[in-house]
Amino acid sequence: MPTILVIDDSRLSRTMVSDALLEAGFNVVQARNGQEGLDKHAECNPDCIIADLLMPVMPGQEFIRVLRAKDSAVPVLVLTSDIQETSEAECRAIGISWFLHKPVKADQIVNDVRELMTLKEVLQ
């Protein structure tokens, strides 16, 4: 099963997303911020990343920039409470695959990750 890296400073959000993905049969690795996410990415080479934007240490946009600078093409789904249109536009410009606003239902996360995994397979 694919490995999904979930990056969010909110334990509640990480747990909700992780539990839904685990129940759907995915492997899940968690990180509390973008820097920890980069470390976990190097360790586990995930098939997909779900990242928040508003985090301490390293926010989501910086994480995505660093990830893309390393030539990583892993799909990134942004899941955030940041509702600014400029944030979504910035994320799309730096190479995200999907953008969702919190709160979101667990089944939507699972369905979107499955769709991303299907798109990834088609593009390979």
MODATA-V750828 format. One record per run of one state. SS is the DSSP state (alpha for helix, beta for strand, coil for the rest). FROM is the first residue (numbers start at 1). LEN is the number of residues. Records with the same first field share a line. If there is no record, write none. Layout:
BEGIN
SS->FROM-LEN ; FROM-LEN
END
This chain:
BEGIN
coil->1-2 ; 8-3 ; 24-3 ; 32-2 ; 45-3 ; 52-8 ; 70-5 ; 81-4 ; 94-4 ; 102-4 ; 124-1
beta->3-5 ; 27-5 ; 48-4 ; 75-6 ; 98-4
alpha->11-13 ; 34-11 ; 60-10 ; 85-9 ; 106-18
END
